[in-house]
Amino acid sequence: MVIIRLTRKGAKNRPFFNIIATDSRNSRDGRFIERIGFYNPLASKKEKKFKILLNRFTYWKQVGAKTSLTVDRLIRYNNKNYFNL
């Protein structure tokens, strides 16, 4: 089953997360199918904190991918049109 979840990158005490579509059996930082966005919790006001390619996200949702709770929460918080997907 395909799942949309976060994978952690960045340095110690400087987290950076990629939003990926992957097989649910793969490890958190392991192999993935496609990178569809990012989340930077420590971004300054000048930098983007969250970005997702909505067309790719909707594609994966239409083919049956599940989202992790964290990704679901991030999308609901940052995208007002989430309920129309």
Helices and strands as residue ranges (DSSP letters): E 2-11, E 14-23, E 34-39, E 50-52, H 54-62, E 66-67, H 69-78, G 82-84
